[in-house]
């Protein structure tokens, strides 16, 4: 529990960040429904297909830059656009506690 007046430091996602999911957060596929879910304590997220491709690569060892480079190559898309969108999405998830970096 945080002391009164204490604030949590915000983790900033940058190209050099190595995002991963904390042990209590899981990315799971539901074959019965054909959907992916992010399972967190008392929360469930249903990421879109692009978010799923990013989250699958968040292993705590691969940098955001490498994730974006791989996605740009796989989808024949502009690297800078992919990098910007990837950082934005991961920052949002980091702020929610779903991703650590």
Beta strands, then each sheet from edge to edge (+ up, - down):
strand 1: 26-30
strand 2: 35-40
strand 3: 43-45
sheet 1: 1+ 2- 3+
end
